[in-house]
Amino acid sequence: MAVDVVILGLGYVGLPLAREATLAGMSVIGFDVNKELVAALNAGRSHVDDLSDGDIVQMMESGFRATSDESEIAAAKAAVICVPTPLFEEGGPDLGAVQSATEAVARNLQPGMLVVLESTTYPGTTDELVRPILEASGLIAGKDFHLAFSPERIDPGNKEFGPRNTPKVVGGHTPACTEAAAALYGRFVDTVVRTKGTREAETAKLLENTYRHVNIALVNEMAKFCHRLGIDLWDVIRAASSKPFGFQAFYPGPGVGGHCIPIDPNYLSHNVRVRLGYPFRFVELAQEINATMPAYVARRAQNILNEAGLATTGANILLLGVTYKANIADERESPAVPLARDLSGLGAKISYHDPFVEEWRPGVGVMRVDDLEASVASADLVILVQHHRGYDADQLAAKAKRFFDTRGVTRTDDAIRL
């Protein structure tokens, strides 16, 4: 029996996508090589922030199921690849998961099938890596099967925009491929935006995140010199935001995290260096600035303690919020990790509180605390790294001996802001 779509990779991107398609009445199979994850999903247990166990049960009742049997791909009319694309240590993109997923599709590719890559990557991946693997089956893209790229736009924890009401960009290997992908997503996404081809769709995703990366770096750099000049940058941003045109507010912080901002622009930078032989200077400078923010926060923490007559060595420092984003459990690329390491390197004793993280392993010794107010009151320094909704920052700052707000949310003189 034909299945409307098989989604390869059931993480933060693939699983919400599968749910939206299932809710639209489509027949959906989820494929993942992680057999424990597959078993958990089939038992009705979720592993992503945006979906509850109840959501998974609802999906199952609507016909969704997860599998690790790649032969089931052959029964699908469309295959959507949503696997991770991390970076190698030298900065280049690791497309091992994309290659493995594409090979699994190629072994089960059928005439007339639509194959869509959603994993963020450098321009040209769909045509230069994915297409040759698929065409090794003997079928030709644009003739025997459809091939397209559609960048994922999942924003974990966003209650306003999800897979349905976030416009979906699609670009096909041929115009007919674009229309096939648009028809698929049009069944469960409100708005589909077509591009000229796969490279334009791939680059659109990188432009989105590079735009954010560069602007965050701008305000992070401003935070450093505004502090030295005695200027309240948060008040500056508030004032600038009153302009109804030509300005969008970005805010400084202890560093950037998640998969998108600290990683995606590097795909573009790496691609420019390899193909054109020169650097993408904006991206590389932004990466340099944003990567220094945890160390900058650690130095500010050291200065705060020193000004109070305390040494950083042996000081008890409490980190509040260690995820990369507020109100979710996702720790990917969280700036709290290098911050904890930098503080530990200065001799501090680190503890943390986070309602979403039961166990945290940043690579140095840390202690989890459960009694938030007592721990805040006893610490030599409290650093608000992530502002979860459960934290009343002003109230906590009033209880703390010293409260360092890296998110600019406090409105009290009891806090020291970044």
C-alpha positions as CSV (number, residue, x, y, z in Angstrom):
1,M,0.0,0.0,0.0
2,A,1.5,3.4,-1.1
3,V,2.5,5.8,1.6
4,D,2.3,9.6,0.9
5,V,5.6,10.4,2.5
6,V,8.5,8.9,4.4
7,I,10.5,11.3,6.5
8,L,14.1,10.3,7.2
9,G,15.5,11.6,10.5
10,L,13.1,12.0,13.4
11,G,14.7,14.8,15.4
12,Y,13.7,18.4,16.0
13,V,13.0,18.9,12.3
14,G,11.6,15.6,11.0
15,L,9.3,14.8,13.8
16,P,7.3,18.1,13.8
17,L,7.1,17.8,10.0
18,A,5.7,14.3,10.3
19,R,3.1,15.4,12.8
20,E,1.9,18.3,10.6
21,A,1.6,16.0,7.5
22,T,-0.2,13.4,9.7
23,L,-2.7,16.0,11.0
24,A,-3.4,16.9,7.4
25,G,-4.6,13.4,6.8
26,M,-1.6,12.2,4.9
27,S,-0.1,8.7,5.4
28,V,3.3,9.1,6.9
29,I,6.2,6.8,7.9
30,G,9.1,8.0,9.9
31,F,12.5,6.4,9.3
32,D,15.5,6.6,11.6
33,V,18.6,4.5,12.1
34,N,18.3,4.9,15.9
35,K,16.3,1.8,16.9
36,E,15.9,3.0,20.5
37,L,14.4,6.2,19.3
38,V,12.1,4.3,16.9
39,A,10.9,2.1,19.7
40,A,10.2,5.0,22.0
41,L,8.2,6.8,19.3
42,N,6.2,3.7,18.6
43,A,5.5,3.4,22.3
44,G,4.2,7.0,22.3
45,R,7.2,8.8,23.9
46,S,8.5,12.1,22.5
47,H,12.1,13.3,22.7
48,V,11.6,16.8,21.3
49,D,10.4,19.9,23.1
50,D,7.7,20.9,20.7
51,L,5.8,17.6,20.9
52,S,4.4,16.0,23.9
53,D,3.8,12.2,24.5
54,G,0.2,13.0,23.8
55,D,1.1,14.4,20.4
56,I,2.9,11.2,19.5
57,V,0.0,9.1,20.6
58,Q,-2.3,11.2,18.4
59,M,0.0,10.7,15.5
60,M,0.1,7.0,16.0
61,E,-3.7,6.9,16.2
62,S,-3.8,8.7,12.9
63,G,-1.6,6.0,11.2
64,F,1.9,7.3,11.7
65,R,4.6,4.8,12.7
66,A,8.3,4.9,13.0
67,T,10.7,2.3,11.5
68,S,14.3,1.4,11.0
69,D,13.6,-0.9,8.0
70,E,14.8,1.0,5.0
71,S,12.9,-1.2,2.6
72,E,9.7,0.6,3.6
73,I,11.0,3.7,1.8
74,A,10.1,2.0,-1.5
75,A,6.4,2.2,-0.7
76,A,6.4,6.0,-0.4
77,K,5.5,8.5,-3.0
78,A,7.9,11.0,-1.5
79,A,11.0,10.9,0.7
80,V,12.0,13.9,2.8
81,I,15.5,13.9,4.3
82,C,15.8,15.7,7.6
83,V,19.1,14.5,9.1
84,P,21.7,16.4,11.0
85,T,24.5,18.3,9.3
86,P,27.2,19.2,11.9
87,L,30.6,20.6,11.3
88,F,34.0,18.9,11.3
89,E,36.5,20.3,13.7
90,E,38.2,22.2,10.8
91,G,35.0,24.0,10.1
92,G,33.7,22.1,7.0
93,P,30.3,20.5,6.8
94,D,29.9,16.9,7.8
95,L,27.5,15.4,5.3
96,G,27.9,11.8,6.4
97,A,24.3,11.5,7.6
98,V,23.0,13.1,4.4
99,Q,25.0,10.7,2.3
100,S,23.8,7.7,4.3
101,A,20.2,8.8,4.1
102,T,20.4,9.4,0.4
103,E,22.0,6.0,-0.2
104,A,19.1,4.4,1.7
105,V,16.6,6.3,-0.6
106,A,18.6,5.3,-3.7
107,R,18.4,1.6,-2.8
108,N,14.6,2.0,-2.7
109,L,14.0,4.6,-5.3
110,Q,11.0,4.1,-7.5
111,P,10.0,5.8,-10.8
112,G,7.9,8.9,-10.1
113,M,9.1,9.3,-6.5
114,L,9.8,12.8,-5.1
115,V,13.0,13.2,-3.1
116,V,13.5,16.3,-1.0
117,L,16.5,17.3,1.1
118,E,15.7,19.6,4.0
119,S,19.0,19.3,5.9
120,T,20.9,22.6,6.0
121,T,24.0,22.6,3.8
122,Y,26.2,24.5,1.4
123,P,24.9,25.6,-2.1
124,G,25.2,22.8,-4.6
125,T,24.8,19.8,-2.2
126,T,21.5,18.6,-3.8
127,D,22.9,18.7,-7.3
128,E,26.4,17.6,-6.6
129,L,26.0,15.0,-3.8
130,V,22.4,13.9,-3.5
131,R,21.6,13.7,-7.3
132,P,24.6,11.4,-8.3
133,I,23.9,9.0,-5.5
134,L,20.2,8.7,-6.5
135,E,21.0,8.5,-10.2
136,A,23.4,5.6,-9.5
137,S,20.1,3.6,-9.3
138,G,19.7,4.1,-13.0
139,L,16.9,6.6,-12.7
140,I,17.4,10.1,-13.9
141,A,16.4,13.2,-11.8
142,G,13.9,15.4,-13.6
143,K,12.9,12.5,-15.9
144,D,12.3,9.4,-13.8
145,F,12.0,11.0,-10.4
146,H,11.6,14.5,-8.9
147,L,14.4,16.1,-6.8
148,A,14.2,19.3,-4.7
149,F,15.6,21.1,-1.8
150,S,13.4,22.8,0.9
151,P,15.2,24.3,3.9
152,E,13.9,23.5,7.3
153,R,12.6,26.5,9.3
154,I,11.8,24.8,12.6
155,D,12.2,27.2,15.6
156,P,12.1,25.0,18.7
157,G,9.9,26.5,21.4
158,N,8.1,29.0,19.1
159,K,4.5,28.9,20.1
160,E,3.4,31.3,17.3
161,F,5.1,29.8,14.2
162,G,5.3,26.1,13.4
163,P,5.5,23.9,10.3
164,R,2.1,24.9,9.0
165,N,2.2,28.7,9.2
166,T,5.9,29.2,8.4
167,P,6.3,29.7,4.7
168,K,8.0,26.8,3.0
169,V,10.7,27.5,0.4
170,V,11.2,25.0,-2.3
171,G,13.6,24.7,-5.2
172,G,13.6,21.8,-7.7
173,H,16.2,20.3,-10.0
174,T,13.8,21.2,-12.8
175,P,10.6,23.4,-12.8
176,A,8.5,20.2,-12.7
177,C,10.5,19.1,-9.7
178,T,9.7,22.4,-8.0
179,E,6.0,21.9,-8.7
180,A,6.1,18.4,-7.3
181,A,7.7,19.6,-4.1
182,A,5.3,22.5,-3.9
183,A,2.3,20.1,-4.3
184,L,3.6,17.9,-1.4
185,Y,4.1,20.8,1.0
186,G,1.0,22.5,-0.1
187,R,-1.0,19.7,1.5
188,F,0.0,20.7,5.0
189,V,1.8,24.1,4.8
190,D,-0.2,27.4,4.3
191,T,2.3,29.1,2.1
192,V,4.9,27.7,-0.4
193,V,7.6,30.0,-1.9
194,R,9.2,28.8,-5.1
195,T,12.8,29.5,-6.0
196,K,14.6,29.2,-9.4
197,G,16.4,26.0,-8.4
198,T,18.0,24.0,-5.6
199,R,21.0,26.3,-5.2
200,E,18.8,29.3,-4.6
201,A,16.7,27.4,-1.9
202,E,19.9,26.2,-0.3
203,T,21.4,29.7,-0.2
204,A,18.2,31.3,1.1
205,K,18.5,29.3,4.3
206,L,22.1,30.3,4.8
207,L,21.3,33.9,4.2
208,E,18.6,33.9,6.8
209,N,20.9,32.6,9.5
210,T,23.9,34.6,8.3
211,Y,21.8,37.7,8.7
212,R,21.1,36.9,12.3
213,H,24.7,35.8,13.0
214,V,26.2,39.0,11.7
215,N,23.7,41.3,13.5
216,I,24.1,39.4,16.8
217,A,27.9,39.8,16.4
218,L,27.4,43.5,15.9
219,V,25.5,44.0,19.2
220,N,27.9,41.7,21.0
221,E,30.8,43.8,19.9
222,M,28.9,46.9,20.9
223,A,28.2,45.4,24.3
224,K,31.9,45.2,25.0
225,F,32.8,48.8,24.2
226,C,29.5,50.2,25.6
227,H,30.4,48.7,29.0
228,R,33.8,50.3,28.9
229,L,32.3,53.6,28.0
230,G,29.6,53.5,30.6
231,I,26.8,53.3,28.1
232,D,23.7,51.2,28.7
233,L,23.4,49.3,25.4
234,W,20.0,47.9,26.4
235,D,18.6,51.4,26.7
236,V,20.3,52.2,23.4
237,I,18.5,49.3,21.7
238,R,15.2,50.3,23.3
239,A,15.5,53.8,22.0
240,A,16.6,52.7,18.5
241,S,13.7,50.3,18.3
242,S,11.3,53.2,18.5
243,K,12.1,53.9,14.8
244,P,9.2,52.4,12.8
245,F,11.4,51.7,9.7
246,G,15.0,50.7,8.8
247,F,15.8,49.1,12.1
248,Q,15.4,45.6,13.6
249,A,16.5,45.0,17.2
250,F,19.1,42.3,18.0
251,Y,20.4,41.7,21.5
252,P,23.7,40.7,23.0
253,G,24.2,37.7,25.1
254,P,26.7,35.2,26.5
255,G,27.2,33.6,23.1
256,V,25.1,31.9,20.3
257,G,23.8,28.4,20.4
258,G,21.6,25.8,18.7
259,H,22.2,24.3,15.3
260,C,21.5,27.3,13.2
261,I,23.4,30.4,14.2
262,P,26.8,29.1,15.3
263,I,26.9,26.5,12.5
264,D,24.9,27.2,9.4
265,P,26.8,30.4,8.2
266,N,30.0,28.3,8.3
267,Y,28.6,26.2,5.5
268,L,28.5,29.3,3.3
269,S,31.9,30.6,4.5
270,H,33.5,27.2,3.9
271,N,32.0,26.9,0.5
272,V,33.2,30.4,-0.6
273,R,36.8,29.5,0.6
274,V,36.8,26.1,-1.2
275,R,35.2,27.2,-4.4
276,L,36.3,30.8,-4.8
277,G,39.5,30.8,-2.8
278,Y,38.8,33.8,-0.6
279,P,37.2,34.3,2.7
280,F,33.6,35.4,3.4
281,R,34.8,38.1,5.8
282,F,31.5,39.1,7.4
283,V,30.8,35.6,8.4
284,E,34.2,34.8,9.7
285,L,34.4,38.0,11.7
286,A,30.9,37.4,13.1
287,Q,32.0,33.9,14.1
288,E,35.1,35.2,15.8
289,I,33.2,37.8,17.8
290,N,30.3,35.5,18.9
291,A,32.7,32.8,19.8
292,T,34.5,35.1,22.2
293,M,31.4,36.0,24.2
294,P,31.6,33.1,26.8
295,A,35.2,34.1,27.6
296,Y,34.1,37.8,27.8
297,V,31.3,36.9,30.3
298,A,33.8,34.9,32.3
299,R,36.2,37.9,32.5
300,R,33.3,40.2,33.5
301,A,32.4,37.7,36.2
302,Q,36.0,37.7,37.4
303,N,36.0,41.5,37.6
304,I,32.7,41.6,39.4
305,L,34.1,39.3,42.1
306,N,37.4,41.1,42.3
307,E,35.6,44.5,42.7
308,A,33.9,42.9,45.7
309,G,37.2,41.8,47.2
310,L,36.8,38.2,46.2
311,A,39.1,35.9,44.3
312,T,37.6,33.8,41.5
313,T,39.5,30.8,42.7
314,G,37.2,29.0,45.1
315,A,34.3,31.4,44.5
316,N,30.8,29.7,44.2
317,I,29.3,30.7,40.9
318,L,25.7,29.6,40.1
319,L,24.6,29.5,36.4
320,L,20.9,29.9,35.8
321,G,19.7,28.3,32.5
322,V,22.2,26.2,30.5
323,T,20.2,25.5,27.3
324,Y,20.8,27.4,24.1
325,K,17.3,28.9,24.1
326,A,14.7,29.8,26.7
327,N,12.0,27.4,27.8
328,I,13.3,24.3,25.9
329,A,15.6,21.5,26.9
330,D,17.8,21.7,23.8
331,E,21.5,22.1,24.8
332,R,23.0,22.0,21.3
333,E,26.0,24.4,21.1
334,S,24.9,26.2,24.2
335,P,27.3,29.0,25.3
336,A,26.8,27.8,28.9
337,V,29.3,25.0,28.1
338,P,32.4,27.1,27.2
339,L,31.3,29.6,29.9
340,A,31.4,26.8,32.5
341,R,34.8,25.7,31.2
342,D,36.2,29.2,31.3
343,L,35.0,29.8,34.8
344,S,36.3,26.5,36.0
345,G,39.7,27.4,34.4
346,L,39.7,30.5,36.6
347,G,39.3,28.3,39.7
348,A,35.6,28.9,40.4
349,K,33.3,26.2,41.8
350,I,30.4,25.9,39.4
351,S,26.8,24.9,40.1
352,Y,23.8,25.2,37.9
353,H,20.0,25.4,37.9
354,D,17.8,24.6,34.9
355,P,14.2,23.3,35.1
356,F,14.7,21.7,31.7
357,V,18.0,19.9,32.3
358,E,18.3,17.1,34.9
359,E,21.9,16.2,34.0
360,W,24.5,18.5,32.5
361,R,28.0,17.5,31.4
362,P,29.9,20.5,30.1
363,G,33.3,18.8,30.5
364,V,34.1,20.2,33.9
365,G,32.8,19.4,37.3
366,V,29.4,21.0,38.0
367,M,26.8,20.5,40.6
368,R,23.0,20.6,40.0
369,V,21.0,22.5,42.6
370,D,17.3,22.1,43.2
371,D,16.5,24.8,45.7
372,L,16.6,27.8,43.5
373,E,16.1,30.6,46.0
374,A,18.5,29.2,48.6
375,S,21.2,28.6,46.0
376,V,20.8,32.1,44.6
377,A,21.1,33.6,48.1
378,S,24.2,31.5,49.0
379,A,26.3,31.9,45.8
380,D,29.1,34.4,45.6
381,L,27.9,35.2,42.1
382,V,24.8,34.3,40.1
383,I,24.9,34.5,36.3
384,L,21.7,34.5,34.3
385,V,22.8,32.6,31.2
386,Q,19.3,31.7,29.9
387,H,16.1,33.4,30.9
388,H,13.6,30.6,31.3
389,R,10.0,31.7,32.0
390,G,10.2,30.2,35.5
391,Y,12.8,32.8,36.5
392,D,11.7,36.1,38.1
393,A,15.0,37.8,37.3
394,D,14.3,40.9,39.4
395,Q,13.2,38.9,42.4
396,L,16.3,36.6,42.1
397,A,18.6,39.6,41.7
398,A,17.2,41.0,44.9
399,K,18.0,37.8,46.8
400,A,21.5,37.3,45.3
401,K,24.8,38.8,46.7
402,R,25.8,39.6,43.1
403,F,23.6,39.0,40.0
404,F,25.1,39.2,36.5
405,D,22.3,39.4,33.9
406,T,23.6,38.5,30.5
407,R,20.2,38.7,28.9
408,G,19.2,42.2,29.8
409,V,15.9,41.2,31.3
410,T,16.3,42.8,34.8
411,R,14.9,46.2,35.6
412,T,16.5,46.7,39.0
413,D,19.7,48.2,40.4
414,D,20.3,44.9,42.2
415,A,21.6,43.4,38.9
416,I,24.7,44.0,36.8
417,R,23.8,43.7,33.1
418,L,26.0,42.6,30.2
